[in-house]
Amino acid sequence: MYAPAFGTLRVYENATALAEAGAEYVCDLAGGRSGRTIIALSGGNTPKPLYERLGAEPIKTRMPWDRIDWVLGDERFVPPSDPASNFGMARAAFLGHVPVPPASVHPVDTDGVTLDEAAIRYEAMLKRLYGADTLEAGRPLLDLTLLGLGEDGHTASLLPGEPVLQERTRWVAPVPRGRVEERITLTYPALNASTVITFLVAGEGKRAILDKILSGDTDFPASHIRPQGEVIWFTDRAAAGRWA
Ligand SMILES: O=C(O)C(O)[C@@H](O)[C@H](O)[C@H](O)COP(=O)(O)O
């Protein structure tokens, strides 16, 4: 086994085993903390089976639902009822049927606002959760951030070549319509203010990009995720390839 350029690698037999281990990890992390835990969710297909396990026994009863705030790492600029909504997916997978206090769930408000306003409001919400307007070194904003990896090396909605990659001040930025539909995304400063970032990467289609990033290729948005704490790559054998 080689050493990844950053983070530690956990390789599971298949996507199902990855989802089980990932859900256990989330539950243990939240359960092992005494205060509140802020967890950032990713969209995409890979986390869905993990989310479903959070909402099902035996994990459902072990989760300290009243001590967790759920935020989104990125979101499409659509209402939760839209099939493309990341929040809608998380709500259907688990948040809609677990005993989570409504005030602890933080979807992106897209109703009657512009894309930029939605980003500004989401940033204001994060600042309220953080209790300050400026990120302080050594005091993370997010306790656990779940991220995915696109075949082009994007993560959250930090897409290759987009101006959002240069954002160093805002915590949340709009991603105007272009190669994808309108979205908002947490920026590097916000994502990197995490204690733990887990990348969930499954399937053969991700093998080439994962190999490049683990090898230290810095050409991709996901290559620049460097949280205050640690990165853990949760992968299956198909994605891990020679790294397994
Ligand atoms: O909202 C999203 O779509 C994302 O947050 C995005 O960054 C996703 O995690 C990757 O595109 C991987 O998606 P898959 O897990 O579907 O491959």
PDBQT file of the ligand as one rigid body, heavy atoms in Angstrom, charges set to zero:
ROOT
HETATM    1  O1  LIG A 301     -23.973  18.215  -4.867  1.00  0.00    +0.000 OA
HETATM    2  C1  LIG A 301     -23.166  17.477  -5.379  1.00  0.00    +0.000 C 
HETATM    3  O2  LIG A 301     -23.383  16.816  -6.406  1.00  0.00    +0.000 OA
HETATM    4  C2  LIG A 301     -21.887  17.356  -4.719  1.00  0.00    +0.000 C 
HETATM    5  O3  LIG A 301     -21.766  17.697  -3.455  1.00  0.00    +0.000 OA
HETATM    6  C3  LIG A 301     -20.756  16.867  -5.536  1.00  0.00    +0.000 C 
HETATM    7  O4  LIG A 301     -19.537  17.423  -5.198  1.00  0.00    +0.000 OA
HETATM    8  C4  LIG A 301     -20.687  15.348  -5.445  1.00  0.00    +0.000 C 
HETATM    9  O5  LIG A 301     -20.299  14.957  -4.167  1.00  0.00    +0.000 OA
HETATM   10  C5  LIG A 301     -19.752  14.783  -6.482  1.00  0.00    +0.000 C 
HETATM   11  O6  LIG A 301     -20.197  15.198  -7.747  1.00  0.00    +0.000 OA
HETATM   12  C6  LIG A 301     -19.713  13.277  -6.443  1.00  0.00    +0.000 C 
HETATM   13  O7  LIG A 301     -20.999  12.786  -6.706  1.00  0.00    +0.000 OA
HETATM   14  P1  LIG A 301     -21.323  11.245  -6.721  1.00  0.00    +0.000 P 
HETATM   15  O8  LIG A 301     -21.211  10.749  -5.331  1.00  0.00    +0.000 OA
HETATM   16  O9  LIG A 301     -22.734  11.175  -7.255  1.00  0.00    +0.000 OA
HETATM   17  O10 LIG A 301     -20.348  10.597  -7.632  1.00  0.00    +0.000 OA
ENDROOT
TORSDOF 0
